[in-house]
């Protein structure tokens, strides 16, 4: 399984959140990070040495505080310069380590600076820059800029924690003022900017902080956090996506409902639900939120497409397939709609009956696309049988995703999500979710994120996690007596808990 060698800031935040989900708290990660910095300094620079640790308000500052504590215990002469108002410390972990350091009066000289006028010249053998880490973007505040200038003007060895202050971790580009590090000790993996602008970081040393492989392989709440979009006060209708759901037939009215409400549950602004007129009243009566687009045919046909074209011109993604049926005229309509979306580069979620229809042509798609088959549908889609352990299935899914030029989300007791290069596994969910309709909800979730401009593999990964986690909540409440509409009720809670770090295994 191929994992990223270089990580973006969003990747790193997701991995840390997934580590928390696995039981490795931010306090543990911070302790390991600070200890790693300390160990590198001890291994390279023998006593006696004086070390100034310049810390900021965030998690990077907390890493520096931990490093200072460990260095002091090793006999180094330590001065901690805390830059900023301690009442504004960003994290509980940093606050806890600030409290510890402020009490180490016999072994650490401690100075708090709240204004740039208070910055003093530095005079040590080694300077540890832990002002701002990989989350930095934009411009430095006057106070941080003054601290950066003080570090750069000092004589001695300059070591930056994770990323030198003033450099964007994703681009490697510095602001006008940035710490000119001799050594950057980064955590877990290299950041994207190191590849793009390696000379801006001095020597780069990657240090382990105990993040397990599972935090990258298995989907977790960090993957939800990664694609979550904050809503600014000036938000307006349409900013958070428009989706067209093409689902249902004269026989199946539940599928379009579940897909539509699944999409709304992830915060989508508008969902247009294309259905036969025969089931229009049934679908529309479920919720006033449903915007139905009715066509006169009892099942989707090529003639139905003229009723959909005006909507196709103004949507951000299409979900097609649940409950459509497999009539010959419906299959033709499905392939035509997919061709239209492909030409217009409209992202697609292809599921159920549409997926089976597409399996008859098996051509590579050009627009961002997610297929969501179970094992039997996978065989129809690709001609390949998937059996055995998730590890055995992974290679097949990855190869077939590459052939299709799309993401495949293979549903199972362990979901496998691949775009042909990256592959993720999801272990949320339970046997009670074999009930019909849970896959329709999943289609709505993933399509909802596609309509919000999420990358297909990220939408599929987050969708699999959310759908399964919702099922696990219901299972705890009432056992395996799960209905798909139960999932829709708890999905918003799953999402909020994921982005706020409150979801537990």
C-alpha positions as CSV (number, residue, x, y, z in Angstrom):
1,X,0.0,0.0,0.0
2,X,1.4,3.4,-1.1
3,X,1.5,6.1,1.5
4,X,2.4,9.8,1.0
5,X,6.1,10.5,1.5
6,X,5.4,14.3,1.9
7,X,2.5,15.6,3.8
8,X,0.4,18.8,3.5
9,X,-0.7,20.7,6.6
10,X,-4.2,19.3,6.1
11,X,-2.8,15.7,5.9
12,X,-0.8,16.2,9.1
13,X,-3.9,17.6,11.0
14,X,-5.9,14.6,9.8
15,X,-3.3,12.1,10.8
16,X,-2.9,13.6,14.3
17,X,-6.7,13.5,14.7
18,X,-6.8,9.9,13.6
19,X,-4.1,9.2,16.1
20,X,-6.2,10.7,18.8
21,X,-9.1,8.5,17.7
22,X,-6.8,5.5,18.1
23,X,-6.1,6.6,21.7
24,X,-2.9,8.5,21.3
25,X,-3.7,11.9,22.8
26,X,-2.3,15.3,21.7
27,X,-0.5,15.4,25.1
28,X,1.3,12.2,24.2
29,X,2.2,13.5,20.7
30,X,3.5,16.8,22.2
31,X,5.6,14.9,24.8
32,X,7.1,12.7,22.2
33,X,7.8,15.7,19.9
34,X,9.5,17.7,22.6
35,X,11.5,14.7,23.7
36,X,12.6,14.1,20.1
37,X,14.0,17.6,19.8
38,X,15.8,17.3,23.1
39,X,17.3,13.9,22.1
40,X,18.7,15.3,18.9
41,X,20.3,18.3,20.7
42,X,21.8,16.0,23.3
43,X,23.2,13.7,20.7
44,X,24.8,16.5,18.7
45,X,25.8,19.2,21.2
46,X,27.6,18.0,24.4
47,X,27.5,19.9,27.7
48,X,28.2,22.6,28.7
49,X,25.8,24.4,26.4
50,X,23.3,27.2,26.9
51,X,20.0,26.9,25.1
52,X,17.3,29.5,24.5
53,X,13.9,28.1,23.7
54,X,11.6,30.6,22.1
55,X,8.0,29.5,22.3
56,X,4.7,30.6,20.9
57,X,1.1,30.2,22.0
58,X,0.1,27.1,20.0
59,X,1.0,23.4,19.9
60,X,4.5,24.2,18.4
61,X,5.2,26.3,21.5
62,X,4.1,23.4,23.6
63,X,6.6,21.1,21.8
64,X,9.3,23.7,22.7
65,X,8.3,23.8,26.3
66,X,8.6,20.0,26.6
67,X,12.0,20.1,24.9
68,X,13.2,22.7,27.4
69,X,12.1,20.5,30.3
70,X,14.0,17.5,29.0
71,X,17.1,19.5,28.2
72,X,17.1,21.0,31.7
73,X,16.9,17.6,33.2
74,X,20.0,16.6,31.2
75,X,22.0,19.5,32.7
76,X,21.8,22.1,29.9
77,X,21.4,25.7,31.0
78,X,18.0,26.6,29.7
79,X,16.2,30.0,29.1
80,X,12.6,29.8,28.0
81,X,11.3,32.9,26.2
82,X,7.5,32.7,26.0
83,X,6.2,35.1,23.3
84,X,2.6,36.1,23.7
85,X,0.0,36.5,26.4
86,X,-0.3,33.2,28.3
87,X,-4.0,33.7,28.8
88,X,-4.4,33.3,25.0
89,X,-2.6,29.9,24.8
90,X,-4.4,27.9,22.1
91,X,-4.4,24.3,23.5
92,X,-4.8,22.5,26.8
93,X,-1.6,20.6,26.2
94,X,0.5,23.8,25.7
95,X,-1.2,25.3,28.8
96,X,-0.3,22.3,30.9
97,X,3.3,22.4,29.8
98,X,3.4,26.2,30.4
99,X,2.3,25.5,33.9
100,X,5.1,23.0,34.5
101,X,7.8,25.2,33.1
102,X,6.7,28.2,35.1
103,X,7.3,26.2,38.2
104,X,10.8,25.0,37.3
105,X,12.4,28.1,38.7
106,X,15.6,26.4,40.0
107,X,16.5,24.9,36.6
108,X,15.0,27.2,33.9
109,X,15.2,30.9,33.5
110,X,11.7,31.9,32.4
111,X,10.7,35.1,30.6
112,X,7.3,36.1,29.2
113,X,7.2,38.7,26.4
114,X,3.8,40.2,25.5
115,X,5.0,43.2,23.4
116,X,7.6,43.6,20.7
117,X,9.2,46.4,22.7
118,X,10.1,43.8,25.3
119,X,12.2,41.7,22.9
120,X,15.8,41.5,24.2
121,X,19.0,40.4,22.4
122,X,19.6,36.6,22.7
123,X,22.9,35.2,23.8
124,X,23.1,31.4,23.9
125,X,24.9,28.6,22.1
126,X,21.7,27.1,20.7
127,X,18.3,28.6,19.8
128,X,15.2,26.5,19.5
129,X,12.5,28.1,17.4
130,X,9.1,26.8,18.5
131,X,7.0,29.9,17.7
132,X,4.7,28.7,15.0
133,X,4.5,25.2,13.3
134,X,3.0,23.7,10.2
135,X,-0.3,25.6,10.4
136,X,1.3,28.9,9.5
137,X,-0.2,30.9,6.6
138,X,-0.3,34.6,5.8
139,X,1.8,37.1,7.7
140,X,3.5,37.2,11.0
141,X,2.2,39.4,13.8
142,X,4.6,42.3,14.8
143,X,5.4,40.5,18.1
144,X,6.4,37.2,16.3
145,X,8.2,39.1,13.6
146,X,10.3,40.9,16.3
147,X,11.1,37.5,17.9
148,X,12.1,36.0,14.5
149,X,14.5,39.0,13.9
150,X,16.0,38.5,17.4
151,X,16.7,34.8,16.6
152,X,18.2,35.6,13.2
153,X,20.5,38.3,14.7
154,X,21.8,36.1,17.4
155,X,25.1,34.1,17.0
156,X,24.8,30.4,17.5
157,X,23.0,27.3,16.2
158,X,19.4,27.8,15.2
159,X,17.0,24.8,15.4
160,X,13.4,25.0,14.3
161,X,10.7,22.7,15.6
162,X,8.7,21.1,12.8
163,X,8.8,24.0,10.4
164,X,10.8,27.3,10.7
165,X,8.6,30.1,11.8
166,X,7.5,32.2,8.9
167,X,7.6,29.5,6.2
168,X,4.5,27.9,4.7
169,X,4.7,24.2,5.2
170,X,2.8,23.4,2.0
171,X,4.7,25.7,-0.4
172,X,8.1,26.1,1.3
173,X,7.7,29.9,0.6
174,X,8.8,32.2,3.4
175,X,7.3,35.5,4.4
176,X,9.5,38.6,4.5
177,X,10.8,37.6,7.9
178,X,11.4,33.9,8.8
179,X,13.7,31.9,11.0
180,X,16.8,31.0,9.0
181,X,17.3,27.6,10.6
182,X,20.5,25.5,10.5
183,X,18.4,22.4,11.4
184,X,14.7,21.7,11.1
185,X,13.4,18.8,13.3
186,X,10.1,17.8,11.7
187,X,7.7,15.2,13.0
188,X,6.4,12.0,11.5
189,X,7.1,12.8,7.9
190,X,8.5,15.5,5.6
191,X,6.1,18.3,4.7
192,X,5.3,19.3,1.1
193,X,7.3,22.5,1.3
194,X,10.5,20.6,2.1
195,X,10.3,19.1,-1.4
196,X,9.5,22.3,-3.1
197,X,12.0,24.6,-1.4
198,X,14.5,22.4,0.5
199,X,17.1,25.1,0.9
200,X,14.8,27.2,3.2
201,X,14.9,24.6,6.0
202,X,18.6,24.0,6.6
203,X,19.4,20.4,7.4
204,X,16.1,18.4,7.8
205,X,15.8,15.7,10.4
206,X,12.5,13.6,10.6
207,X,11.7,12.5,14.1
208,X,9.1,9.9,15.1
209,X,6.5,10.9,17.6
210,X,4.8,7.5,17.9
211,X,2.0,8.0,15.2
212,X,1.0,4.5,14.2
213,X,0.7,3.3,10.6
214,X,-3.0,2.8,11.1
215,X,-3.5,6.6,11.5
216,X,-2.7,6.9,7.8
217,X,-4.1,3.6,6.4
218,X,-7.4,3.6,8.2
219,X,-10.0,6.4,7.8
220,X,-10.8,8.3,10.9
221,X,-12.3,11.6,12.1
222,X,-9.3,13.4,10.7
223,X,-10.5,12.6,7.3
224,X,-13.8,14.3,8.1
225,X,-11.9,17.3,9.5
226,X,-9.8,17.4,6.4
227,X,-12.8,18.2,4.1
228,X,-14.9,20.2,6.5
229,X,-15.7,23.7,5.3
230,X,-16.3,26.5,7.8
231,X,-19.2,28.7,7.0
232,X,-18.3,32.4,7.1
233,X,-21.0,34.9,8.2
234,X,-21.4,36.1,4.6
235,X,-22.4,32.6,3.3
236,X,-25.3,32.4,0.9
237,X,-27.4,29.7,-0.8
238,X,-25.3,27.7,-3.2
239,X,-21.9,28.3,-1.7
240,X,-22.0,24.9,-0.1
241,X,-23.0,22.8,-3.1
242,X,-25.8,21.8,-5.4
243,X,-26.4,18.2,-6.1
244,X,-28.6,16.4,-8.6
245,X,-29.8,12.9,-7.4
246,X,-31.1,10.7,-10.2
247,X,-32.7,7.8,-8.5
248,X,-35.8,5.8,-8.1
249,X,-38.4,4.3,-10.4
250,X,-42.1,3.3,-10.4
251,X,-41.1,0.5,-8.0
252,X,-38.6,2.2,-5.7
253,X,-39.4,5.5,-4.0
254,X,-37.2,5.0,-0.9
255,X,-33.8,5.1,-2.6
256,X,-34.1,8.7,-3.9
257,X,-35.3,9.8,-0.5
258,X,-32.4,8.2,1.4
259,X,-29.8,9.5,-1.0
260,X,-31.2,13.0,-0.9
261,X,-31.5,13.2,2.9
262,X,-28.0,11.6,3.2
263,X,-26.6,14.5,1.1
264,X,-28.5,17.1,3.1
265,X,-27.1,15.6,6.3
266,X,-23.5,16.6,5.4
267,X,-24.5,20.3,5.1
268,X,-25.3,20.6,1.4
269,X,-27.2,23.6,0.4
270,X,-29.5,22.3,-2.4
271,X,-30.4,18.8,-3.6
272,X,-32.5,18.4,-6.8
273,X,-34.1,14.9,-6.8
274,X,-35.0,13.6,-10.3
275,X,-37.8,11.0,-10.1
276,X,-40.7,9.6,-12.2
277,X,-43.9,11.6,-11.8
278,X,-45.6,8.5,-10.6
279,X,-43.7,8.5,-7.3
280,X,-43.4,12.3,-7.1
281,X,-46.0,12.9,-4.4
282,X,-44.6,10.1,-2.2
283,X,-41.1,11.5,-2.4
284,X,-42.0,15.1,-2.0
285,X,-44.2,14.5,1.0
286,X,-41.4,13.1,3.0
287,X,-39.8,16.5,3.6
288,X,-40.3,20.1,2.5
289,X,-36.6,20.2,1.8
290,X,-36.9,18.0,-1.2
291,X,-36.8,19.7,-4.5
292,X,-38.3,17.2,-6.9
293,X,-37.6,17.2,-10.7
294,X,-40.3,15.0,-12.2
295,X,-40.3,13.4,-15.6
296,X,-43.4,11.7,-17.0
297,X,-41.9,8.3,-17.8
298,X,-42.4,5.5,-15.3
299,X,-38.7,4.8,-15.4
300,X,-35.7,6.8,-16.5
301,X,-35.4,6.9,-20.3
302,X,-33.5,8.9,-22.8
303,X,-36.6,11.0,-23.2
304,X,-36.4,11.9,-19.5
305,X,-33.1,13.6,-20.0
306,X,-34.7,16.7,-21.5
307,X,-36.3,17.4,-18.1
308,X,-32.9,17.1,-16.4
309,X,-30.8,19.2,-18.7
310,X,-31.8,22.6,-17.1
311,X,-30.7,21.3,-13.7
312,X,-27.5,19.7,-15.0
313,X,-26.5,23.2,-16.1
314,X,-26.4,24.6,-12.6
315,X,-25.3,21.7,-10.3
316,X,-21.9,20.9,-8.8
317,X,-22.2,17.1,-8.8
318,X,-24.5,14.2,-9.7
319,X,-25.5,11.1,-7.8
320,X,-27.0,8.5,-10.1
321,X,-28.2,4.9,-9.6
322,X,-30.1,4.0,-6.4
323,X,-33.4,2.3,-7.2
324,X,-33.4,3.1,-11.0
325,X,-34.0,-0.4,-12.1
326,X,-32.3,-2.2,-15.0
327,X,-34.7,-1.7,-17.8
328,X,-32.9,-1.5,-21.2
329,X,-34.1,2.0,-21.8
330,X,-32.9,3.0,-18.3
331,X,-29.4,1.6,-19.0
332,X,-29.2,3.7,-22.2
333,X,-30.3,6.8,-20.3
334,X,-27.7,6.2,-17.6
335,X,-24.8,5.9,-20.1
336,X,-26.0,9.0,-21.8
337,X,-26.2,11.0,-18.6
338,X,-22.8,9.8,-17.6
339,X,-21.4,10.9,-21.0
340,X,-22.9,14.3,-20.5
341,X,-21.4,14.7,-17.1
342,X,-18.1,13.4,-18.4
343,X,-18.0,16.0,-21.1
344,X,-19.0,18.8,-18.8
345,X,-16.6,17.7,-16.1
346,X,-19.3,17.4,-13.5
347,X,-18.2,15.1,-10.6
348,X,-20.3,11.9,-10.3
349,X,-21.2,9.4,-7.7
350,X,-22.2,6.2,-9.6
351,X,-24.0,3.5,-7.5
352,X,-26.3,0.5,-7.6
353,X,-28.2,0.1,-10.9
354,X,-26.2,2.9,-12.7
355,X,-23.0,1.1,-11.7
356,X,-24.4,-2.1,-13.2
357,X,-25.2,-0.3,-16.4
358,X,-21.8,1.2,-16.5
359,X,-20.3,-2.2,-16.1
360,X,-21.4,-3.1,-19.6
361,X,-19.2,-0.5,-21.1
362,X,-16.3,-0.2,-18.6
363,X,-14.7,2.8,-20.2
364,X,-12.4,5.2,-18.4
365,X,-14.0,8.3,-17.0
366,X,-12.5,11.8,-17.4
367,X,-14.4,13.7,-14.7
368,X,-14.0,13.1,-11.0
369,X,-16.0,10.0,-10.2
370,X,-16.7,7.7,-7.3
371,X,-18.1,4.2,-7.8
372,X,-19.6,2.5,-4.7
373,X,-20.0,-1.2,-5.3
374,X,-20.4,-4.1,-3.0
375,X,-18.5,-7.3,-3.9
376,X,-21.1,-8.5,-6.5
377,X,-21.4,-5.1,-8.1
378,X,-17.6,-4.8,-8.2
379,X,-17.6,-8.0,-10.3
380,X,-20.2,-6.5,-12.7
381,X,-18.3,-3.2,-12.8
382,X,-14.8,-4.7,-13.4
383,X,-15.2,-8.4,-14.3
384,X,-13.0,-9.2,-11.3
385,X,-13.9,-11.2,-8.2
386,X,-12.8,-9.9,-4.8
387,X,-12.4,-12.4,-2.0
388,X,-10.3,-13.0,1.1
389,X,-8.8,-10.6,3.5
390,X,-8.8,-6.8,3.0
391,X,-5.2,-7.0,2.2
392,X,-6.0,-9.5,-0.7
393,X,-8.8,-7.3,-2.0
394,X,-6.8,-4.0,-1.8
395,X,-4.5,-4.8,-4.7
396,X,-7.4,-5.7,-7.0
397,X,-9.4,-2.6,-6.1
398,X,-6.4,-0.4,-6.6
399,X,-5.7,-1.8,-10.1
400,X,-9.3,-1.6,-11.2
401,X,-9.6,2.0,-9.9
402,X,-6.6,2.9,-12.0
403,X,-8.1,1.4,-15.1
404,X,-11.4,3.3,-14.6
405,X,-9.6,6.6,-13.8
406,X,-11.9,6.9,-10.8
407,X,-12.3,6.2,-7.1
408,X,-13.7,2.8,-6.1
409,X,-15.3,2.5,-2.6
410,X,-15.7,-1.2,-2.2
411,X,-18.3,-1.7,0.6
412,X,-17.7,-4.6,3.0
413,X,-17.0,-5.4,6.6
414,X,-13.8,-3.4,5.9
415,X,-14.4,-0.8,3.2
416,X,-11.6,-0.3,0.7
417,X,-11.2,3.1,-1.0
418,X,-8.7,3.6,-3.8
419,X,-8.1,6.1,-6.6
420,X,-5.5,3.7,-8.2
421,X,-2.6,5.3,-6.4
422,X,-3.8,6.0,-2.8
423,X,-5.7,3.4,-0.9
424,X,-7.5,3.7,2.4
425,X,-9.4,1.2,4.6
426,X,-12.4,1.9,6.8
427,X,-13.4,-0.2,9.7
428,X,-16.5,1.6,11.0
429,X,-19.8,-0.1,10.6
430,X,-21.3,-3.3,11.7
431,X,-23.4,-6.3,10.4
432,X,-26.6,-4.6,11.2
433,X,-25.9,-2.3,8.2
434,X,-26.7,-5.1,5.7
435,X,-30.3,-3.7,5.8
436,X,-31.3,-2.2,2.4
437,X,-30.9,1.5,2.1
438,X,-27.7,2.1,4.1
439,X,-25.8,2.2,0.8
440,X,-28.2,4.8,-0.6
441,X,-27.4,7.0,2.5
442,X,-23.7,6.5,1.9
443,X,-24.1,7.6,-1.8
444,X,-25.8,10.8,-0.6
445,X,-23.0,11.5,1.9
446,X,-20.2,11.0,-0.6
447,X,-22.0,12.9,-3.4
448,X,-22.8,15.7,-0.9
449,X,-19.0,16.2,-0.3
450,X,-18.3,15.9,-4.1
451,X,-20.8,18.8,-4.6
452,X,-18.8,20.8,-2.0
453,X,-15.7,20.4,-4.1
454,X,-14.0,17.7,-2.0
455,X,-11.5,15.5,-3.9
456,X,-13.1,12.1,-4.8
457,X,-10.9,9.9,-2.6
458,X,-11.3,12.3,0.3
459,X,-15.1,12.4,-0.1
460,X,-15.3,8.6,-0.4
461,X,-13.1,8.1,2.6
462,X,-14.9,10.5,4.9
463,X,-18.3,9.2,3.7
464,X,-17.4,5.6,4.5
465,X,-16.3,6.6,8.0
466,X,-19.3,8.8,8.7
467,X,-21.8,6.2,7.4
468,X,-20.2,3.4,9.4
469,X,-19.8,5.5,12.6
470,X,-23.5,6.5,12.4
471,X,-24.4,2.8,12.2
472,X,-22.2,2.0,15.2
473,X,-24.0,4.7,17.3
474,X,-27.4,3.2,16.4
475,X,-26.1,-0.3,17.1
476,X,-25.2,0.8,20.7
477,X,-28.6,2.3,21.1
478,X,-30.8,-0.5,19.8
479,X,-28.7,-3.4,18.6
480,X,-28.8,-4.7,15.1
481,X,-32.3,-3.3,14.5
482,X,-31.0,-0.6,12.2
483,X,-33.0,1.4,9.7
484,X,-31.3,3.6,7.1
485,X,-33.3,6.6,8.3
486,X,-31.7,6.1,11.7
487,X,-28.3,6.9,10.2
488,X,-29.5,10.2,8.7
489,X,-30.6,11.4,12.2
490,X,-27.2,10.9,13.8
491,X,-24.9,11.8,10.8
492,X,-24.7,15.5,11.8
493,X,-23.7,14.5,15.3
494,X,-21.0,12.2,13.9
495,X,-19.6,15.0,11.8
496,X,-19.6,17.6,14.6
497,X,-17.9,15.2,17.0
498,X,-15.3,14.3,14.4
499,X,-14.3,17.9,13.6
500,X,-14.3,18.8,17.3
501,X,-12.2,15.8,18.4
502,X,-15.0,14.2,20.5
503,X,-15.6,11.0,18.6
504,X,-14.4,7.8,20.2
505,X,-13.8,4.3,18.9
